[in-house]
Amino acid sequence: MSVNKEIKKVTTHTLLRMKASGENISMITAYDFSFARLFDAAGIDVVLVGDSASNVMAGHETTVPITLEQMIYHAQCVVRGISRALVAVDMPFGSYQSNSDIALASAIRIMKESGAHTIKLEGGEEVVDSIRRIVSAGIPVMGHLGLTPQSIYKFGTYAVRAKEELEAEKLKRDAQLLQEAGCYAIVLEKIPASLAKEVSESLSIPTIGIGAGSHCNGQVLVMHDMLGINNEFKPRFLRQYLNLQEQVTGAVKQYIGDIKSGSFPSESESY
């Protein structure tokens, strides 16, 4: 008789326990059912339905244009492919910045309509009220500090953040505020490794880095960058594990050639 081993789902509590035990957290973005299922089967801890869908799925220059409805659609697709991983969804630009009422309504829509487990939003002190409201409604919140891509038009550049003392001190204060407001984890993007180390050690909640060095409690990459689907984006922090752009292009060229030459389909591939 076969015994079905119960799949132990990753929860926000799991991530807190991982930080306490010194186990690093693995996180990757996904935007559809097929890749979500592959990543989940591989054993990833967290799947982030990133607003980077605006860039890699819709072809926009920034993350700003993607809508709440589009994020919910991508999240629905991802959730259907997940058995074990924690699914986090980015709240898109405009869905939480204006006031905490709108932020709470947006978070509720994501959770109810997608079936995801948690939301993520960018910012520090300025979004603390919204975080408190969302957490008080029973929705787990992951924070995001450092380079916050939704604010790209304010920054004017994707350069490393918090290199200057004033911005570094604000980031440290913001990290404490997010923890106090109820965040269970914080993404630290493109900040000096020494600052990320200091912040990670000062918090009881885990930090997940992207371009923030090795002292965070976990790491996240955009799947299109890590798998080499997009070879135009090659920042220092990116480790590319495949070159799918080259492999897919080669495979499609071969497919085209086989059709043109008449070798596909063969007799054995016909009915």
N, C-alpha and C positions, 0 to 999 in steps of 0.2 A: 504494500500500500504506500503510495507516495504522500509525503507530508509537505504541504505548502508552507514554506518559511515566510513568516510575516515580514513584509518590508518595513524597516524602521524609518519613518518619515523624518526629514530634517525640519525642525521648527526653530523659532526665534530662541527658544530656551537651549536648543542644541548648540547654537552659535555661541551663546554665553558660556556654556559648558566647555566648548572647544577652546575658547580664549583662556579659561581658567586652567585647563589641562595642558596648554601649550601646543595644541594641534592647529595647524594653519587651515584657513577656510578657503575653499576653491569656488570661484564664481565666474560665470561667463554669460554673455548676452545671447538671447535667442528671440526669434520673432515669428516662428511658425511651428506647426506640429511636428514635422519630420525631423528637424534639427533638435528640437526640444527633447524628443524621444531618444535620439542618439546620445545627447549629452547626459540625460538622466540615466540611461543604461550604462554609460561609462563611469558613473558614480560621482558626478559633480554635486557639490553641496547646495549651491544657490544658482538659480537661473534668473537673470535680470532681463525683463522685457524693457529694453532701454529706449529712451526717446531718440537714441541714435538711429532708430528705424527711420527717422526723418531723413537721415543722410544715406544709409546703406540700403534701405528698402524703397524709399520714395525719390531719392536723388536730389534732395534739397541741399543747399550749401551749409545750412545750420540746423540745429534741433528746434528752432523757434516755430516753424510753420505747422508741425504735427499737432493734430487735434485730440481732444479727450476721446472722441468716438473712435478715431483710428488706433489710439493706444489700447482701448478696450478690445477692439477687434484682434489686434496682435496678441494681447494677453489671453483671450479666449482660445486662440489657436495653440498657444504654448501650453496652457493648463491641460488641454486634452492629451498632450504627449508626456505628461509628468506622472510618475508613480511615487518617487522618493524625495526629490529636491524641493527646497523652499523656492517659491515663485514670488519674486518682487517685481513691482511695476512702477516705472517712472511716472510721476504726475507731470503732464506736459506744461509748457509755458502758458501762462494765462489761466490755469485751472486752480491756482491757489494763492497767487501773489496779492490779489486786491483786498481780500479780507478773509477772516477765519470761517465765516459762514459758507462762502463759496468753496473754500478749501475742504471743509468737512463734506459738503454735498458732492464734490468731485471724488473724494476718497471713497465715499459710500457707493457711488456709481461704479467705480473700478472694482471694488470688492464684490458687490452684488451681481454685476453683469458679467464679470470675467471668471470668478471663482478663484482668483489669486489669493495669496496668503498675506501679503504685506504691500505697502506702497513705499516709494522713495521720493524725497523732494530735496531741492537744492536750497542752500542759504543758512544763515546763522540767526543772529538776534532778531532780524526782521521777520522771520517766519516762526518764531517760538510760540506765539499765541495759536497759530494754526496747528502746530504739532500737538500742543496740549489738548486742543479741541478734538483732533482726530484720535489721539491715544485714549482720551476719556470716552470715546464712542466704541472702544474695543478694537481699534484698528492699529496694528503694529506699524511703526514708522522707522525707516532707515534714513539717516541724514546724509548730506553730501556737502563737503567743504573743500576749499582750495580753488582750483579751476572749476567754475560752474558754467558749463557750456551755454546754458540758457541766457547767461549774462554777457555773451560774447560781444554784443554791441557796446556795452558799457566798458568792458576791458579793452576792446579793440585788437586783441591778440590772443593766441592760444599759448603764450609763453608761460614759463613756470611762475606760480603765484607764491606769495608770502616769503619772498627773499629778503625784503626789507623788514626791519624790526617792528615797525608799527603794524603792518599787515599780519606778521607772525603772531604778535601779541593778541590781535583781534581774533585770529583763527583759534588760538588756545582758549580764549574766553568763550568763543562760540561753541567749541567742542564741549566745554563744561555745561553751557546752557542747554545744548541739545540733549545731553545725558540727563540733566535735571528735568527737562520737559518730557522725558519718557522714551526717547529714541533707544532702540535695542542694539544699534550698530551705526557706524558712520563711514561712508566712503571718503577717502582723502585722495584728491586728484591733483597730480602734477605740482607737488610741493617738495622742498628740500627733504632729503631722507632723514637728516638730523632732527628736523621739526616733527616729521611724522613719527619718529621714535619717541620723542618727548611727549607728544599728544597720546600716542598709543599706551605708553606706560602710566599716564596720568588718569586714564579712564578705566572704569570697571567693565564697560561695554567694548565689543571688538571693533577694530578699524579694518577696513578693506581698502587696499591701496591700488592705484593705477598711476604709475609714474611717481610713486612716493617712497621708493626704496623697499628694503627687505625686512624692516622692523614692524610693519603693520601685521595684524593678526590674520590677514588673508589677502588675496589678490584677485582682480577682475580684469578681463580683457574683452574687447568687442570681437565676436566670433569671426567677422569678415577680415579683421586685421590678423588675428592669431592663425587662421587657416589659410591666409594668403589669397583670399578671394579678391581683396582689394590691395594691390601692390603699390598703389600710388602713395599710401600713408605709411611712412616708416620712421616714427619717432624713436628716440633712444630707448624708451621704456618697453618697446614692443619686442617680444620674442616670437618669431614666426615659426610655427610647427609644421606647416605644410605650404606648398605653393600650388593651391588649387586653381589659380588663374591660369597658370601654365598647363597644368594637367587637363583641365576642362577644355581649354582652347585646343590643345592637341587632340583630345578625344573627339571633339566636334569636327575638327578638320578631317580626321580620319573617317568619320561618319559621312561627311559630305563627299569625300573622295570615293568611298565605297558605293554610294548612291550613283554618283556620276559615271563610275566605271561599270556599273551594272552588277557588281559582285555582292551587293546587298539588296534584297534578301536572296540567300542561296536556296538550293533545292530543299535542304534540311530545315530551312526556316520558313518553308511554305507548306500550306495544307493541301 
